[in-house]
Amino acid sequence: MTYAKMFKDDVNVYPHTNGGVICAMCYFCDDTEPYYKAESTQEMIDHLKAHQKIGHKMPDDIFERLLEDNNTNYPD
């Protein structure tokens, strides 16, 4: 499941194959680290709020969807 898609949104957020959620091609990253991988759902939400502060668009329900999938993306 993709939470936000580049070109439709200003962020590209989806589950990582090794667990967790990433913000790919992240504005805040550089060429040596092209994505941001959050260690928790709340960390990704906080990261996305930083994107919102600078005017980046994302789906209105992205935080709710991330919270709904918390146990799948970050199993104990």
C-alpha positions in Angstrom: 0.0 0.0 0.0 1.3 3.4 -0.9 0.2 6.3 1.4 1.3 9.1 -0.9 2.5 9.1 -4.5 5.1 11.4 -6.0 3.7 13.7 -8.7 0.2 13.5 -7.3 1.5 14.5 -3.9 4.7 16.2 -2.8 5.8 13.2 -0.8 6.3 9.5 -1.7 5.4 7.4 1.4 5.1 3.6 1.5 6.0 0.5 3.6 9.6 -0.6 3.3 10.2 -4.2 2.4 12.2 -4.8 5.6 9.5 -3.3 7.8 8.7 0.3 8.7 7.6 3.1 6.5 9.8 5.3 4.3 9.5 8.7 2.7 11.3 8.1 -0.6 13.1 10.9 -2.5 12.6 13.0 0.6 13.1 16.7 0.3 15.0 16.7 3.6 17.5 13.9 2.5 20.5 14.0 0.2 22.0 11.8 -2.5 23.9 9.7 0.1 20.6 8.9 1.9 17.8 9.3 -0.6 15.0 8.3 1.8 13.9 8.7 5.3 12.9 5.5 7.2 10.9 6.1 10.4 11.3 3.8 13.4 7.7 4.2 14.4 4.3 5.4 13.0 4.5 8.5 15.2 8.0 9.3 13.9 6.7 9.2 10.4 3.7 11.4 11.3 6.1 13.9 12.9 8.3 13.8 9.8 5.3 14.4 7.5 4.2 17.3 9.7 7.6 18.9 8.9 6.8 18.5 5.2 3.4 20.2 5.8 5.0 23.1 7.5 6.9 24.0 4.3 3.8 23.6 2.2 4.1 20.0 0.8 0.9 18.4 -0.3 -0.2 14.9 0.9 -3.5 13.0 1.2 -5.8 14.4 3.9 -6.2 11.0 5.5 -2.5 10.0 5.5 -2.1 10.2 9.3 -5.2 8.1 9.9 -4.1 5.5 7.4 -0.7 5.2 8.9 -2.2 4.8 12.4 -4.6 2.1 11.1 -1.6 0.1 9.7 0.6 0.6 12.7 0.6 -3.0 13.7 1.3 -4.2 10.2 4.2 -1.7 9.5 5.7 -2.0 13.0 4.9 -5.4 14.4 6.1 -6.1 18.0 
